[in-house]
Amino acid sequence: MSRNKKAVDNRSQSIINRRSRYTGTVVELPKLAAKMSVSGAEHLFLQFGRHALAADRSTVNTFGPRGLSGGALLDLGDFTGPAIYAQDKRRSARLSGMVIEHYDDHEALVAVKIGPIVEGIRRALARDKGAQA
């Protein structure tokens, strides 16, 4: 059963937003890029296995990725450097991509980088504006 089924209210014909949080590392996966027939330059590959480490370092099961497509991939910064822990309130998560797929055999989520998405929207808007002129 999908964890999102409980979010659908058929009576009022509405859907409740559900937030899913997962912290992982973006890695290069050339074999997955080749499988997808993409260069990988416009995509981000996030490690997403069946298990993860909890805050207390215990191993826990990850949630199923169903329903993540179209969700935001946020860059929280580099936790290995001291700058991330500075008290600078301007630091925050940056939108870096949009999740599009999960590949269980590669233990990865795939996201399209936000730059190509924004450029595609700009091209479409310019094209529509030119067609109206």
C-alpha positions in Angstrom: 0.0 0.0 0.0 1.3 3.4 -0.9 2.0 5.7 2.1 0.2 8.4 0.1 -3.1 6.7 0.1 -4.0 8.1 3.5 -3.3 11.6 2.1 -6.2 11.3 -0.4 -9.5 12.5 0.8 -12.0 11.2 -1.8 -14.9 12.8 0.0 -13.7 16.4 -0.4 -11.7 15.6 -3.5 -8.5 16.9 -2.0 -4.9 15.7 -1.3 -2.9 16.5 1.8 0.8 17.3 1.1 3.1 14.8 2.7 6.7 15.7 3.4 9.4 13.1 3.1 12.9 13.8 4.4 16.0 11.8 3.4 19.6 12.9 3.7 22.0 11.4 1.3 25.0 12.0 -0.9 25.0 12.9 -4.6 27.3 10.5 -6.4 28.5 9.9 -10.0 26.8 6.9 -11.5 28.0 6.6 -15.1 26.4 3.1 -15.6 23.0 4.5 -14.6 23.5 7.5 -16.8 24.3 5.2 -19.7 21.2 3.0 -18.9 19.1 6.2 -19.0 20.8 7.3 -22.3 21.9 10.6 -20.7 25.3 12.2 -20.2 24.6 12.9 -16.5 25.5 16.5 -16.9 21.9 17.6 -16.3 21.1 15.0 -13.6 21.9 14.4 -10.0 22.2 10.8 -8.6 21.4 10.5 -4.9 22.4 7.4 -3.0 19.1 5.8 -1.8 19.5 2.3 -0.4 17.1 0.1 1.5 18.8 1.0 4.7 20.2 4.2 6.3 21.9 5.3 9.4 19.7 7.0 12.1 21.0 9.9 14.2 22.1 7.3 16.9 24.1 5.4 14.2 21.7 2.5 14.2 20.6 1.0 10.9 17.0 1.7 9.9 14.9 0.8 6.9 14.4 3.7 4.5 10.9 4.6 3.3 9.7 3.6 -0.1 10.4 6.2 -2.7 6.9 6.0 -4.3 5.4 9.5 -4.6 8.7 11.4 -4.6 8.6 12.2 -8.3 8.3 15.9 -8.8 9.6 16.6 -5.3 12.3 19.0 -4.5 16.0 18.0 -4.1 17.6 20.4 -1.7 21.3 21.0 -1.2 21.9 21.5 2.5 25.6 22.2 2.1 28.8 20.5 3.0 28.6 19.1 6.5 32.3 18.2 6.6 33.4 21.8 6.7 33.1 24.2 9.7 31.5 26.9 7.6 28.2 25.0 7.6 28.0 25.4 11.4 28.4 29.2 11.4 25.6 31.3 12.9 25.0 33.0 9.5 21.2 33.1 9.1 21.5 33.6 5.4 22.6 30.0 5.0 19.7 27.8 4.0 18.8 24.9 1.8 19.1 25.6 -1.9 16.8 24.0 -4.5 19.1 21.9 -6.7 16.8 19.6 -8.6 13.5 17.8 -9.0 13.3 14.1 -8.3 12.2 12.1 -11.3 13.0 8.4 -10.8 14.2 5.7 -8.5 16.4 2.9 -9.6 16.4 0.1 -7.0 19.1 -1.9 -8.8 21.5 1.1 -8.6 20.2 2.2 -5.1 19.7 5.7 -6.4 17.2 8.5 -6.8 17.6 10.5 -10.0 16.8 14.2 -10.1 17.0 16.7 -13.0 19.2 19.7 -12.0 17.1 22.9 -11.5 19.1 24.9 -14.0 17.9 23.0 -17.1 14.4 23.0 -15.8 14.4 26.8 -15.4 16.0 27.3 -18.9 13.3 25.0 -20.4 10.6 27.1 -18.8 12.2 30.3 -20.0 12.5 29.0 -23.6 8.8 27.9 -23.5 7.7 31.3 -22.2 9.7 33.1 -24.9 8.3 30.8 -27.6 4.7 31.5 -26.3 5.4 35.2 -26.2 6.8 35.1 -29.7 3.7 33.2 -31.0 1.4 35.8 -29.5 3.1 38.7 -31.1 
